[in-house]
Amino acid sequence: MDVLTSIKGRRSIRKYSQVFIEEEKLGIIMEALRLAPSASNSQKWEFIFVTDKEKRKKLGEAADGQKFIQEAPVTVVGVATEDEYVMMCGQKSSTINVSIAMAYMTLEAYELGLGTCWLGHFDEEKVKETLNIPGSMRVVAISPLGYPDEDPDERPRKSCDEVISFNDF
């Protein structure tokens, strides 16, 4: 499968089967995260694979009761281990770096027949408490990971004319 096929086919999955993910596939997902680019190749991140059912339940509660987080066999939490560096453009590299890696993971997961759902709707302090993440670090994103138990319809996308311009805004 090529990358564009993954981009076109990927959907946010909110219903997961209880089939556990094979170790080989988890290893490939971990490689996608590890190999993602980061500003100055800093790699100031950690990705926590949560398999413990009670911790996944607490993560679901921290995410405003989104139960599908606890239903997936794995929940991946993307953590920026350093939140200080601001790039020349004014953006914090930590958020961008972890986001790029999570996007790579999402596409690789789809290629492997797995589903994900990018979540930014969570109480960061509750997530940190549940996973013993130090206070100075930032939780950037959470995603359940597992075999989809649904096949959502394609969602409408804006046309290129609506979102792309050349040479100026």
Secondary structure, 3 states (H helix, E strand, C coil): CCHHHHHHHCCECCCECCCCCCHHHHHHHHHHHHHCCCHHHCCCEEEEEECCHHHHHHHHHHCCCCCHHHHCCEEEEEEECCCCCECCCCCEHHHHHHHHHHHHHHHHHHHCCCEECCECCCCHHHHHHHHCCCCCCEEEEEEEEECECCCCCCCCCCCHHHHCCCCCC
